[in-house]
Every structure is written in C-alpha cells, then in structure tokens.
Amino acid sequence: MSFEPVTMYKYRCDGITTRGQCTEVLRYPDEDGEGEFYDALTSTPEISEGTKGSAEWLGWLVFGERLLCPKHVAGAEYLAEAGLVGLPFPDFQTGAHDG
C-alpha cells in the first residue's frame, strides 16, 4: 500500500474585514436533510460550474474565480443602495432613519 499526498482547497469568501480576509467558508447542506452542513472542498483551485451554481443557490456571489459570502453580498448591496438613495439612509440593522 502506498499513500500519495492530496491537496484539498476550501471555498472561502474573498471579502475583507477589519481584521483581514473574511473567514466564512462555503458549506452545503447534507443530502439527508438532517440539518448538517459540510465544507465544500475541491482538489483544484478553480471553481467548477457545478460549484458556482450551488454557491449562488446558497446566496453567495460568484464572479470569475472569486466568491463573496451572503454577509458581504448584503453589505455591498447596502452600500450600493446608499450611494443611489443618498442620505439620510436607514440603519442597516434596524431600518430606522438617522435624521
């Protein structure tokens, strides 16, 4: 018996936080429907078409070989809406206006 090392990649959010790169990892639900989630792993650094479709179904944004988690997607949508609507803009968490 012989063993060959295999490198596995996790799909991780490319968004930036105040402490560096986002640590959110793409997870998919188990097929049994028991509420378990598993890390999406691949043996190549490229994102397959199947993974792109699954990621988008789970609320992730896929652009090229980059991914954004649902929280970063919501933040980008908030900033885009704020830029279009202008101030005063409702608070992201409560929906209340500042002024």
C-alpha positions in Angstrom: 0.0 0.0 0.0 1.2 3.5 -0.8 0.0 6.9 0.1 0.1 10.0 -2.1 -0.5 13.4 -0.6 -3.5 15.3 -1.9 -4.1 19.0 -1.6 -7.7 20.0 -0.9 -9.0 23.5 -1.2 -11.8 25.1 0.8 -14.0 27.7 -0.9 -13.6 30.8 1.2 -15.1 34.3 1.0 -12.8 36.9 -0.7 -14.4 39.7 1.3 -12.2 41.9 3.5 -13.0 42.6 7.2 -11.3 45.0 9.6 -9.1 42.1 10.7 -8.2 40.8 7.2 -9.8 38.3 4.9 -13.3 37.0 5.7 -13.2 33.6 7.4 -16.6 32.5 6.1 -16.3 29.1 4.3 -18.8 27.8 1.7 -20.8 25.0 3.2 -23.5 22.9 1.7 -26.4 21.0 3.4 -26.3 17.3 3.8 -28.5 15.3 1.4 -30.3 13.5 4.2 -31.9 16.8 5.3 -30.8 16.4 8.9 -29.5 20.0 9.2 -25.8 19.1 8.9 -23.6 21.4 6.8 -20.3 20.3 5.3 -17.4 22.4 4.0 -17.2 22.5 0.2 -13.8 21.0 -0.8 -12.1 20.6 -4.1 -8.8 19.2 -5.3 -8.2 22.1 -7.8 -8.0 25.8 -7.0 -10.5 26.6 -9.9 -14.3 26.9 -9.2 -16.3 24.3 -11.2 -19.5 25.3 -12.9 -21.4 23.0 -10.5 -19.9 24.7 -7.5 -20.7 28.1 -9.0 -24.4 27.1 -9.3 -24.5 25.7 -5.8 -22.8 28.7 -4.3 -25.3 31.1 -6.0 -28.2 28.9 -4.8 -26.8 29.3 -1.2 -26.7 33.1 -1.5 -23.0 33.5 -2.4 -21.9 35.8 -5.2 -19.6 34.3 -7.8 -17.5 36.5 -10.1 -14.8 34.8 -12.0 -12.7 32.7 -9.5 -13.8 34.9 -6.6 -16.6 34.3 -4.0 -18.4 36.6 -1.6 -20.4 35.2 1.3 -24.1 36.3 1.9 -23.0 38.8 4.6 -20.6 40.6 2.2 -23.2 40.5 -0.6 -25.7 42.2 1.7 -23.1 44.8 2.7 -22.3 45.5 -0.9 -26.0 45.9 -1.7 -26.4 48.2 1.3 -23.5 50.4 0.1 -24.8 50.5 -3.5 -28.3 51.5 -2.3 -26.9 54.1 0.0 -24.9 55.6 -2.9 -28.0 55.7 -5.1 -30.6 56.9 -2.5 -28.3 59.3 -0.6 -28.7 60.5 3.0 -30.5 60.1 5.3 -30.3 56.3 4.8 -32.0 53.8 7.1 -29.7 51.9 9.6 -28.6 48.6 8.2 -29.6 46.6 11.3 -32.9 48.3 12.4 -34.2 50.1 9.3 -34.6 53.3 11.2 -33.6 56.6 9.6 -30.8 58.8 11.2 -32.5 62.1 10.7 
